[in-house]
């Protein structure tokens, strides 16, 4: 029975996962499970803090709350199946389940791209137009920006998923730990060049358009900061956007290297490493980065911890 017949019989795919490190699977499982739990808890904690304290009733924290939500959800789409690949052999995912995983991974990933662009625009207006900030970045505008981010994620997810799964598959073994675009393209029958062009084209829109908005926003921010006379004002202005800048570098660095790199026949291990970076490491570091660099969040965490100790007493 060939791969196509197998795929028809299974009505799904087999996820290879980290086949090359089978000796360390129990250790990797334990580490990834801990990282997953910690990441979800820390991101949910940020949402709880922002929702519970009136001091965080500002656009910056509204965007941060949505970022934490996207990070927690994107990990939940991918990590449980990844953990299964470390325990169960073969790890099977249904055709519909694979399509849904691919859609939601793209939805949350692209949504985060545009949300980071929205956060950059927010910092640009806050620093460059401080007197008009509350008027420009009102609640209605913030809601529209977040909604627009989710709409972009939905559109990109639907385009990729519909086009990919409307083609016939000639294989059933996905050389990856979840249903990502590149490994699935390798299983398509016939010429995959049009699909590869489509992936790059949509990636250019989903990654480079928001990245261009971020670059333009920070160009305006740098120009404004350089023009400030006071060193204290310069430091204060830069500190308000430094956390966001670090997160942007982490997220876009791994995303661009994953989706815009040339295709290689020997890149499966590299793809797995890059995928782990932006599906696990980046969501884990984001709450840490914002907590370390933000006095308000550190203060709220201290208050929350003090209340916890007081309740125990």
C-alpha positions as YAML, in Angstrom:
chain: A
units: angstrom
residues:
- id: 1
  name: UNK
  ca: [0.00, 0.00, 0.00]
- id: 2
  name: UNK
  ca: [1.51, 3.35, -1.02]
- id: 3
  name: UNK
  ca: [1.52, 6.63, 0.91]
- id: 4
  name: UNK
  ca: [-1.57, 7.94, -0.84]
- id: 5
  name: UNK
  ca: [-3.56, 4.78, -0.05]
- id: 6
  name: UNK
  ca: [-2.31, 4.94, 3.54]
- id: 7
  name: UNK
  ca: [-3.38, 8.57, 3.82]
- id: 8
  name: UNK
  ca: [-6.82, 7.65, 2.51]
- id: 9
  name: UNK
  ca: [-7.08, 4.75, 4.94]
- id: 10
  name: UNK
  ca: [-5.95, 6.82, 7.89]
- id: 11
  name: UNK
  ca: [-7.88, 9.93, 6.76]
- id: 12
  name: UNK
  ca: [-5.10, 11.95, 8.27]
- id: 13
  name: UNK
  ca: [-1.37, 12.44, 8.72]
- id: 14
  name: UNK
  ca: [1.46, 11.13, 10.87]
- id: 15
  name: UNK
  ca: [3.55, 13.71, 12.75]
- id: 16
  name: UNK
  ca: [7.21, 12.74, 12.96]
- id: 17
  name: UNK
  ca: [8.15, 15.31, 15.60]
- id: 18
  name: UNK
  ca: [11.69, 15.14, 17.01]
- id: 19
  name: UNK
  ca: [12.59, 11.70, 15.66]
- id: 20
  name: UNK
  ca: [16.33, 12.41, 15.76]
- id: 21
  name: UNK
  ca: [16.37, 12.85, 19.56]
- id: 22
  name: UNK
  ca: [14.36, 9.78, 20.59]
- id: 23
  name: UNK
  ca: [16.71, 9.00, 23.49]
- id: 24
  name: UNK
  ca: [15.89, 12.30, 25.17]
- id: 25
  name: UNK
  ca: [12.13, 12.30, 24.62]
- id: 26
  name: UNK
  ca: [11.18, 11.96, 28.32]
- id: 27
  name: UNK
  ca: [13.47, 14.87, 29.24]
- id: 28
  name: UNK
  ca: [12.22, 17.02, 26.34]
- id: 29
  name: UNK
  ca: [8.62, 16.19, 27.28]
- id: 30
  name: UNK
  ca: [9.16, 17.28, 30.88]
- id: 31
  name: UNK
  ca: [10.93, 20.50, 29.87]
- id: 32
  name: UNK
  ca: [8.34, 21.47, 27.24]
- id: 33
  name: UNK
  ca: [5.45, 20.68, 29.57]
- id: 34
  name: UNK
  ca: [6.93, 22.90, 32.28]
- id: 35
  name: UNK
  ca: [7.59, 25.71, 29.79]
- id: 36
  name: UNK
  ca: [4.04, 25.42, 28.45]
- id: 37
  name: UNK
  ca: [2.44, 25.59, 31.90]
- id: 38
  name: UNK
  ca: [4.67, 28.50, 32.97]
- id: 39
  name: UNK
  ca: [3.98, 30.43, 29.76]
- id: 40
  name: UNK
  ca: [0.21, 30.01, 29.93]
- id: 41
  name: UNK
  ca: [0.14, 30.96, 33.63]
- id: 42
  name: UNK
  ca: [2.32, 34.06, 33.17]
- id: 43
  name: UNK
  ca: [0.33, 35.28, 30.18]
- id: 44
  name: UNK
  ca: [-2.97, 34.67, 31.98]
- id: 45
  name: UNK
  ca: [-1.51, 36.50, 34.99]
- id: 46
  name: UNK
  ca: [-0.82, 39.56, 32.83]
- id: 47
  name: UNK
  ca: [-4.43, 39.48, 31.59]
- id: 48
  name: UNK
  ca: [-5.69, 39.19, 35.18]
- id: 49
  name: UNK
  ca: [-3.52, 42.10, 36.36]
- id: 50
  name: UNK
  ca: [-4.53, 44.39, 33.48]
- id: 51
  name: UNK
  ca: [-8.23, 43.59, 33.92]
- id: 52
  name: UNK
  ca: [-8.27, 43.95, 37.70]
- id: 53
  name: UNK
  ca: [-6.37, 47.20, 38.27]
- id: 54
  name: UNK
  ca: [-7.69, 50.60, 37.01]
- id: 55
  name: UNK
  ca: [-4.11, 51.88, 36.68]
- id: 56
  name: UNK
  ca: [-3.79, 49.75, 33.53]
- id: 57
  name: UNK
  ca: [-6.77, 51.38, 31.81]
- id: 58
  name: UNK
  ca: [-4.71, 52.66, 28.87]
- id: 59
  name: UNK
  ca: [-4.22, 51.61, 25.21]
- id: 60
  name: UNK
  ca: [-0.74, 50.19, 25.85]
- id: 61
  name: UNK
  ca: [-2.00, 47.71, 28.43]
- id: 62
  name: UNK
  ca: [-5.10, 46.92, 26.37]
- id: 63
  name: UNK
  ca: [-2.80, 45.84, 23.54]
- id: 64
  name: UNK
  ca: [-0.54, 43.99, 25.98]
- id: 65
  name: UNK
  ca: [-3.52, 42.06, 27.33]
- id: 66
  name: UNK
  ca: [-4.47, 40.98, 23.80]
- id: 67
  name: UNK
  ca: [-0.85, 40.02, 23.08]
- id: 68
  name: UNK
  ca: [-0.80, 37.80, 26.17]
- id: 69
  name: UNK
  ca: [-4.06, 36.19, 25.04]
- id: 70
  name: UNK
  ca: [-2.66, 35.48, 21.56]
- id: 71
  name: UNK
  ca: [0.54, 34.02, 23.00]
- id: 72
  name: UNK
  ca: [-1.30, 31.65, 25.34]
- id: 73
  name: UNK
  ca: [-3.71, 30.53, 22.61]
- id: 74
  name: UNK
  ca: [-1.02, 30.02, 19.96]
- id: 75
  name: UNK
  ca: [0.91, 27.73, 22.30]
- id: 76
  name: UNK
  ca: [-2.24, 25.78, 23.17]
- id: 77
  name: UNK
  ca: [-2.87, 25.11, 19.48]
- id: 78
  name: UNK
  ca: [0.58, 23.54, 19.00]
- id: 79
  name: UNK
  ca: [2.15, 22.28, 22.24]
- id: 80
  name: UNK
  ca: [-0.35, 19.54, 23.29]
- id: 81
  name: UNK
  ca: [0.13, 17.73, 19.97]
- id: 82
  name: UNK
  ca: [3.89, 18.25, 20.20]
- id: 83
  name: UNK
  ca: [3.88, 16.61, 23.63]
- id: 84
  name: UNK
  ca: [1.89, 13.73, 22.18]
- id: 85
  name: UNK
  ca: [4.55, 13.17, 19.49]
- id: 86
  name: UNK
  ca: [7.07, 12.66, 22.30]
- id: 87
  name: UNK
  ca: [4.94, 9.95, 23.96]
- id: 88
  name: UNK
  ca: [2.95, 8.19, 21.24]
- id: 89
  name: UNK
  ca: [4.35, 6.57, 18.09]
- id: 90
  name: UNK
  ca: [2.95, 6.97, 15.53]
- id: 91
  name: UNK
  ca: [1.25, 10.27, 16.37]
- id: 92
  name: UNK
  ca: [-1.75, 10.62, 14.07]
- id: 93
  name: UNK
  ca: [-3.65, 13.84, 13.40]
- id: 94
  name: UNK
  ca: [-6.86, 13.77, 11.38]
- id: 95
  name: UNK
  ca: [-7.25, 15.62, 8.09]
- id: 96
  name: UNK
  ca: [-9.73, 18.05, 9.65]
- id: 97
  name: UNK
  ca: [-7.63, 18.37, 12.81]
- id: 98
  name: UNK
  ca: [-4.54, 19.20, 10.74]
- id: 99
  name: UNK
  ca: [-6.43, 21.84, 8.76]
- id: 100
  name: UNK
  ca: [-7.79, 23.40, 11.97]
- id: 101
  name: UNK
  ca: [-4.35, 23.40, 13.61]
- id: 102
  name: UNK
  ca: [-2.84, 25.09, 10.56]
- id: 103
  name: UNK
  ca: [-5.61, 27.70, 10.44]
- id: 104
  name: UNK
  ca: [-5.43, 28.64, 14.12]
- id: 105
  name: UNK
  ca: [-1.62, 28.67, 14.14]
- id: 106
  name: UNK
  ca: [-1.73, 31.15, 11.25]
- id: 107
  name: UNK
  ca: [-4.62, 33.08, 12.80]
- id: 108
  name: UNK
  ca: [-2.80, 33.68, 16.08]
- id: 109
  name: UNK
  ca: [0.61, 34.20, 14.44]
- id: 110
  name: UNK
  ca: [-0.54, 36.75, 11.86]
- id: 111
  name: UNK
  ca: [-2.80, 38.40, 14.43]
- id: 112
  name: UNK
  ca: [0.26, 38.89, 16.62]
- id: 113
  name: UNK
  ca: [2.19, 40.44, 13.71]
- id: 114
  name: UNK
  ca: [-0.43, 43.13, 13.22]
- id: 115
  name: UNK
  ca: [-0.99, 43.57, 16.95]
- id: 116
  name: UNK
  ca: [2.72, 44.32, 17.39]
- id: 117
  name: UNK
  ca: [2.37, 46.90, 14.61]
- id: 118
  name: UNK
  ca: [-0.60, 48.43, 16.47]
- id: 119
  name: UNK
  ca: [1.49, 48.61, 19.64]
- id: 120
  name: UNK
  ca: [4.27, 50.36, 17.72]
- id: 121
  name: UNK
  ca: [1.81, 52.92, 16.35]
- id: 122
  name: UNK
  ca: [0.48, 53.43, 19.88]
- id: 123
  name: UNK
  ca: [4.01, 54.15, 21.17]
- id: 124
  name: UNK
  ca: [4.65, 56.49, 18.22]
- id: 125
  name: UNK
  ca: [1.56, 58.58, 19.00]
- id: 126
  name: UNK
  ca: [2.30, 58.55, 22.75]
- id: 127
  name: UNK
  ca: [5.84, 59.88, 22.26]
- id: 128
  name: UNK
  ca: [5.42, 62.11, 19.22]
- id: 129
  name: UNK
  ca: [1.96, 63.54, 20.01]
- id: 130
  name: UNK
  ca: [1.61, 63.30, 23.82]
- id: 131
  name: UNK
  ca: [-0.95, 66.11, 24.15]
- id: 132
  name: UNK
  ca: [-3.28, 64.53, 21.60]
- id: 133
  name: UNK
  ca: [-2.62, 60.93, 22.62]
- id: 134
  name: UNK
  ca: [-5.82, 60.36, 24.61]
- id: 135
  name: UNK
  ca: [-7.92, 61.85, 21.82]
- id: 136
  name: UNK
  ca: [-6.31, 59.88, 18.98]
- id: 137
  name: UNK
  ca: [-5.96, 56.56, 20.80]
- id: 138
  name: UNK
  ca: [-9.45, 56.41, 22.24]
- id: 139
  name: UNK
  ca: [-11.21, 53.17, 23.15]
- id: 140
  name: UNK
  ca: [-12.99, 52.91, 19.80]
- id: 141
  name: UNK
  ca: [-9.74, 53.25, 17.82]
- id: 142
  name: UNK
  ca: [-8.01, 50.63, 19.97]
- id: 143
  name: UNK
  ca: [-10.87, 48.18, 19.47]
- id: 144
  name: UNK
  ca: [-10.74, 48.72, 15.71]
- id: 145
  name: UNK
  ca: [-6.97, 48.12, 15.64]
- id: 146
  name: UNK
  ca: [-7.26, 44.88, 17.62]
- id: 147
  name: UNK
  ca: [-10.23, 43.73, 15.54]
- id: 148
  name: UNK
  ca: [-8.28, 44.51, 12.38]
- id: 149
  name: UNK
  ca: [-5.41, 42.34, 13.64]
- id: 150
  name: UNK
  ca: [-7.79, 39.42, 14.19]
- id: 151
  name: UNK
  ca: [-9.40, 39.94, 10.77]
- id: 152
  name: UNK
  ca: [-5.99, 39.86, 9.05]
- id: 153
  name: UNK
  ca: [-5.18, 36.64, 10.91]
- id: 154
  name: UNK
  ca: [-8.50, 35.12, 9.83]
- id: 155
  name: UNK
  ca: [-8.03, 36.07, 6.17]
- id: 156
  name: UNK
  ca: [-4.45, 34.75, 5.95]
- id: 157
  name: UNK
  ca: [-5.38, 31.56, 7.81]
- id: 158
  name: UNK
  ca: [-8.34, 30.89, 5.50]
- id: 159
  name: UNK
  ca: [-6.32, 31.58, 2.33]
- id: 160
  name: UNK
  ca: [-3.44, 29.28, 3.26]
- id: 161
  name: UNK
  ca: [-5.61, 26.51, 4.69]
- id: 162
  name: UNK
  ca: [-8.16, 26.51, 1.87]
- id: 163
  name: UNK
  ca: [-5.59, 26.51, -0.93]
- id: 164
  name: UNK
  ca: [-3.35, 23.90, 0.72]
- id: 165
  name: UNK
  ca: [-6.10, 21.45, 1.66]
- id: 166
  name: UNK
  ca: [-7.92, 21.79, -1.65]
- id: 167
  name: UNK
  ca: [-4.94, 20.03, -3.29]
- id: 168
  name: UNK
  ca: [-4.39, 16.28, -3.37]
- id: 169
  name: UNK
  ca: [-1.80, 14.84, -0.99]
- id: 170
  name: UNK
  ca: [0.61, 12.10, -2.11]
- id: 171
  name: UNK
  ca: [2.05, 11.48, 1.34]
- id: 172
  name: UNK
  ca: [0.89, 11.12, 4.90]
- id: 173
  name: UNK
  ca: [4.07, 11.64, 6.95]
- id: 174
  name: UNK
  ca: [4.64, 15.25, 8.09]
- id: 175
  name: UNK
  ca: [8.30, 15.79, 8.91]
- id: 176
  name: UNK
  ca: [7.47, 18.26, 11.66]
- id: 177
  name: UNK
  ca: [5.78, 18.41, 15.07]
- id: 178
  name: UNK
  ca: [2.64, 20.23, 13.88]
- id: 179
  name: UNK
  ca: [0.76, 21.02, 10.68]
- id: 180
  name: UNK
  ca: [2.82, 23.91, 9.36]
- id: 181
  name: UNK
  ca: [2.77, 25.13, 5.77]
- id: 182
  name: UNK
  ca: [6.23, 24.12, 4.52]
- id: 183
  name: UNK
  ca: [6.12, 20.44, 5.61]
- id: 184
  name: UNK
  ca: [2.63, 20.06, 4.13]
- id: 185
  name: UNK
  ca: [3.75, 21.50, 0.78]
- id: 186
  name: UNK
  ca: [6.24, 18.64, 0.51]
- id: 187
  name: UNK
  ca: [3.33, 16.17, 0.58]
- id: 188
  name: UNK
  ca: [1.31, 17.76, -2.24]
- id: 189
  name: UNK
  ca: [1.01, 15.93, -5.54]
- id: 190
  name: UNK
  ca: [2.38, 17.55, -8.68]
- id: 191
  name: UNK
  ca: [4.07, 20.91, -9.02]
- id: 192
  name: UNK
  ca: [4.14, 22.80, -5.71]
- id: 193
  name: UNK
  ca: [5.82, 25.93, -7.09]
- id: 194
  name: UNK
  ca: [2.54, 27.94, -7.28]
- id: 195
  name: UNK
  ca: [1.84, 27.07, -3.65]
- id: 196
  name: UNK
  ca: [5.36, 28.08, -2.61]
- id: 197
  name: UNK
  ca: [4.90, 31.42, -4.39]
- id: 198
  name: UNK
  ca: [1.57, 31.84, -2.62]
- id: 199
  name: UNK
  ca: [3.20, 31.14, 0.76]
- id: 200
  name: UNK
  ca: [5.93, 33.72, 0.14]
- id: 201
  name: UNK
  ca: [3.42, 36.25, -1.21]
- id: 202
  name: UNK
  ca: [1.09, 35.96, 1.77]
- id: 203
  name: UNK
  ca: [4.07, 35.93, 4.15]
- id: 204
  name: UNK
  ca: [5.29, 39.17, 2.58]
- id: 205
  name: UNK
  ca: [1.91, 40.72, 3.40]
- id: 206
  name: UNK
  ca: [1.49, 39.16, 6.84]
- id: 207
  name: UNK
  ca: [5.05, 39.74, 8.02]
- id: 208
  name: UNK
  ca: [6.57, 42.59, 6.03]
- id: 209
  name: UNK
  ca: [3.58, 45.00, 5.98]
- id: 210
  name: UNK
  ca: [3.27, 45.18, 9.79]
- id: 211
  name: UNK
  ca: [7.06, 45.14, 10.06]
- id: 212
  name: UNK
  ca: [7.21, 48.18, 7.75]
- id: 213
  name: UNK
  ca: [4.65, 49.94, 9.95]
- id: 214
  name: UNK
  ca: [6.83, 49.16, 12.97]
- id: 215
  name: UNK
  ca: [9.95, 50.51, 11.25]
- id: 216
  name: UNK
  ca: [8.17, 53.74, 10.26]
- id: 217
  name: UNK
  ca: [6.79, 54.15, 13.78]
- id: 218
  name: UNK
  ca: [10.21, 53.71, 15.38]
- id: 219
  name: UNK
  ca: [11.82, 56.02, 12.83]
- id: 220
  name: UNK
  ca: [9.40, 58.72, 14.00]
- id: 221
  name: UNK
  ca: [10.05, 57.83, 17.64]
- id: 222
  name: UNK
  ca: [13.84, 58.03, 17.22]
- id: 223
  name: UNK
  ca: [13.55, 61.34, 15.37]
- id: 224
  name: UNK
  ca: [11.43, 62.76, 18.21]
- id: 225
  name: UNK
  ca: [13.70, 61.41, 20.97]
- id: 226
  name: UNK
  ca: [16.81, 62.84, 19.31]
- id: 227
  name: UNK
  ca: [15.14, 66.25, 19.25]
- id: 228
  name: UNK
  ca: [14.46, 66.23, 23.00]
- id: 229
  name: UNK
  ca: [16.65, 68.55, 25.04]
- id: 230
  name: UNK
  ca: [16.54, 66.70, 28.34]
- id: 231
  name: UNK
  ca: [18.45, 63.47, 28.87]
- id: 232
  name: UNK
  ca: [15.83, 62.37, 31.39]
- id: 233
  name: UNK
  ca: [13.06, 62.89, 28.83]
- id: 234
  name: UNK
  ca: [14.98, 60.87, 26.26]
- id: 235
  name: UNK
  ca: [15.46, 58.00, 28.71]
- id: 236
  name: UNK
  ca: [11.83, 58.05, 29.79]
- id: 237
  name: UNK
  ca: [10.59, 58.07, 26.18]
- id: 238
  name: UNK
  ca: [12.86, 55.20, 25.18]
- id: 239
  name: UNK
  ca: [12.00, 53.12, 28.25]
- id: 240
  name: UNK
  ca: [8.29, 53.18, 27.35]
- id: 241
  name: UNK
  ca: [8.96, 51.34, 24.07]
- id: 242
  name: UNK
  ca: [12.08, 49.28, 24.84]
- id: 243
  name: UNK
  ca: [10.11, 46.19, 25.94]
- id: 244
  name: UNK
  ca: [8.03, 46.25, 22.77]
- id: 245
  name: UNK
  ca: [11.17, 46.64, 20.67]
- id: 246
  name: UNK
  ca: [12.79, 43.56, 22.22]
- id: 247
  name: UNK
  ca: [9.61, 41.51, 21.65]
- id: 248
  name: UNK
  ca: [9.46, 42.66, 18.01]
- id: 249
  name: UNK
  ca: [13.07, 41.61, 17.40]
- id: 250
  name: UNK
  ca: [12.46, 38.17, 18.94]
- id: 251
  name: UNK
  ca: [9.20, 37.53, 17.10]
- id: 252
  name: UNK
  ca: [10.08, 38.90, 13.67]
- id: 253
  name: UNK
  ca: [13.59, 37.51, 13.73]
- id: 254
  name: UNK
  ca: [12.35, 33.92, 14.05]
- id: 255
  name: UNK
  ca: [9.28, 34.42, 11.82]
- id: 256
  name: UNK
  ca: [11.25, 35.94, 8.94]
- id: 257
  name: UNK
  ca: [13.97, 33.29, 9.15]
- id: 258
  name: UNK
  ca: [11.27, 30.61, 9.06]
- id: 259
  name: UNK
  ca: [8.95, 31.81, 6.30]
- id: 260
  name: UNK
  ca: [11.21, 33.94, 4.09]
- id: 261
  name: UNK
  ca: [14.30, 31.72, 3.97]
- id: 262
  name: UNK
  ca: [15.23, 29.79, 0.78]
- id: 263
  name: UNK
  ca: [13.95, 26.24, 0.53]
- id: 264
  name: UNK
  ca: [16.49, 23.52, 1.39]
- id: 265
  name: UNK
  ca: [16.27, 19.75, 1.33]
- id: 266
  name: UNK
  ca: [18.30, 19.50, 4.54]
- id: 267
  name: UNK
  ca: [16.48, 22.09, 6.61]
- id: 268
  name: UNK
  ca: [14.06, 19.95, 8.66]
- id: 269
  name: UNK
  ca: [16.14, 20.13, 11.84]
- id: 270
  name: UNK
  ca: [16.58, 23.90, 11.37]
- id: 271
  name: UNK
  ca: [12.84, 24.32, 10.76]
- id: 272
  name: UNK
  ca: [12.10, 22.46, 13.99]
- id: 273
  name: UNK
  ca: [14.50, 24.67, 15.97]
- id: 274
  name: UNK
  ca: [13.05, 27.88, 14.49]
- id: 275
  name: UNK
  ca: [9.50, 26.66, 15.10]
- id: 276
  name: UNK
  ca: [10.32, 25.91, 18.74]
- id: 277
  name: UNK
  ca: [11.76, 29.42, 19.03]
- id: 278
  name: UNK
  ca: [8.64, 31.27, 17.98]
- id: 279
  name: UNK
  ca: [6.07, 28.82, 19.38]
- id: 280
  name: UNK
  ca: [7.63, 28.31, 22.82]
- id: 281
  name: UNK
  ca: [10.59, 30.56, 23.62]
- id: 282
  name: UNK
  ca: [9.10, 33.87, 22.41]
- id: 283
  name: UNK
  ca: [5.73, 33.46, 24.22]
- id: 284
  name: UNK
  ca: [7.65, 32.52, 27.37]
- id: 285
  name: UNK
  ca: [9.97, 35.52, 27.23]
- id: 286
  name: UNK
  ca: [7.35, 38.16, 26.38]
- id: 287
  name: UNK
  ca: [5.72, 38.31, 29.85]
- id: 288
  name: UNK
  ca: [9.17, 38.28, 31.46]
- id: 289
  name: UNK
  ca: [10.38, 41.14, 29.26]
- id: 290
  name: UNK
  ca: [7.33, 43.30, 29.98]
- id: 291
  name: UNK
  ca: [7.44, 42.51, 33.70]
- id: 292
  name: UNK
  ca: [11.12, 43.37, 34.08]
- id: 293
  name: UNK
  ca: [10.91, 46.62, 32.11]
- id: 294
  name: UNK
  ca: [7.56, 47.86, 33.47]
- id: 295
  name: UNK
  ca: [7.32, 49.38, 36.94]
- id: 296
  name: UNK
  ca: [3.51, 49.27, 37.01]
- id: 297
  name: UNK
  ca: [3.36, 45.55, 36.25]
- id: 298
  name: UNK
  ca: [6.13, 44.81, 38.76]
- id: 299
  name: UNK
  ca: [4.20, 46.80, 41.35]
- id: 300
  name: UNK
  ca: [0.95, 44.97, 40.56]
- id: 301
  name: UNK
  ca: [2.72, 41.61, 40.81]
- id: 302
  name: UNK
  ca: [4.14, 42.59, 44.20]
- id: 303
  name: UNK
  ca: [0.68, 43.64, 45.41]
- id: 304
  name: UNK
  ca: [-0.82, 40.38, 44.14]
- id: 305
  name: UNK
  ca: [1.89, 38.36, 45.88]
- id: 306
  name: UNK
  ca: [1.41, 40.32, 49.10]
- id: 307
  name: UNK
  ca: [-2.33, 39.62, 49.02]
- id: 308
  name: UNK
  ca: [-1.62, 35.91, 48.49]
- id: 309
  name: UNK
  ca: [0.68, 35.83, 51.53]
- id: 310
  name: UNK
  ca: [-1.84, 37.81, 53.58]
- id: 311
  name: UNK
  ca: [-4.66, 35.41, 52.68]
- id: 312
  name: UNK
  ca: [-2.49, 32.47, 53.78]
- id: 313
  name: UNK
  ca: [-2.00, 34.14, 57.15]
...
